[in-house]
Amino acid sequence: MHSIQLSQVSFSFSGEAPVLDGVSFTIPSGVTALAGPNGAGKTTLMRLMMREISPQRGTVQWQGFNTFGWLPQSLGPAVQSSGQQKMRRLSTLFREADGALFLDEPETHLDAVNRAWLAAALRRHRGLVVIASHDPALLDSAGTILHTEMGRVTAYSMPFAGYQSMIAHEKEMRAAKVDHAEHELKKSQRERRVQLERQLRRSANAAAKAPLAGIPRIARGIMKRNAEATLGKIISKNRKRGDAEAQALHSLREERGRSCEYFFAVPVAAESFLEIDRLQIYRAENQTLWRRPLSFSAKRGEKLHIAGANGSGKSMLFKTICGQNELPHTGTIAHKTGEIRLMNSTHTGFDPAATPLMLALAEGIAGDAGSARRLLGAFGFPGDAVFRRFADLSAGEKMRLRILLIGKSPRPASVILSDEAETGLDTATRGLYAGFLNAFSGIVLAASHDAAFILSLDLTNRVVLDTNPVMG
């Protein structure tokens, strides 16, 4: 029987809070799912399990196997652009695996048919599989769910639906704890203010009534300094007590998590209009991508679902619309004013070494570094987090940053092309992104294989990329 044992494992990146803080657990044969919010450390935990990186403290031991198969979260642009290529990689892994399998968000870029195949393959597999995912259908295949958050790992031996209910209940309890702490902090602040005011009045009354006429000047100075020292101690004690309570409340708020309600009016070009007329893209040997040319149009406020199986050309269509496609094409693409923004899970065009602060200043969302840092802090990048490399951000952090850059940009957008950009996002951030697209008053073209995500959008029409693209 295969198993992986972690004993008192701790790991942190330089200068940051621990990703894992003294966690211990054993993973048996079967399917174990890693779940939790973006940035909680699922990928890091998986890399530790594979011994790709070493913990700063604790041990990772394998039992019953010496080799493993590995599907990383990012396979490179060529594979990410084709779910078919990813399927070939998955088929090989399941066919040839003789040790453990580690799958980091394998559902990304797979259509409904291929996701169903993957879920069935997980149920049939008899070896040890560790999978990190946000897809409920895949998480249903797991016998154990490891929830990672705030440096801790909690095991749930129950179906995914039961795990969701448990997590929701725990979040409600944390929220109630925060509400109670906020109430107690306000009460304590009022009591300290009343105590301080009373002390000030007593000091003032004592000074007014004191028979100072016969007291030497030096003695009066000593009395004054003693009174000031006493009052200073009271103020200092109150301040320290208040700081401790505020820090405790901050910790509870961090544990509860951010609300992710970052909605605002996104600047949109006054005239937003997009028209695709008899577009055809040519692949190798002059083969057409679609059997018939593609034609459709959209105006301001419309949101279209671009549907189609893997390989039907959704990403190619979006690249062509925003001028990034190197393949030859015929037909016309016309749009009025504003910018076309491409959103995908790889965040094409972003410098991996750029920091949130650098990107915010380059986009012009604020006039100076101080203002930019305040905005970034409100979007989940407090303190030194503004200096982290873009490549080191979690999927959720990258999405929040992208939303901020578009939402506060002085350059109005007219069209947002969402090319499976929700893949890899946790439930809260996926909801944030859907809310952002729904609030955007320009044109949205959304390609996705996630039925729940598509249903969350206020779609007005549908374009099917198939042998005969039609409006429906």
Order of alpha helices (4+ residues) and beta strands (2+ residues): beta-beta-beta-alpha-beta-beta-alpha-alpha-beta-alpha-beta-alpha-beta-beta-alpha-alpha-beta-beta-beta-alpha-beta-beta-alpha-alpha-alpha-beta-alpha-beta-alpha-beta-beta
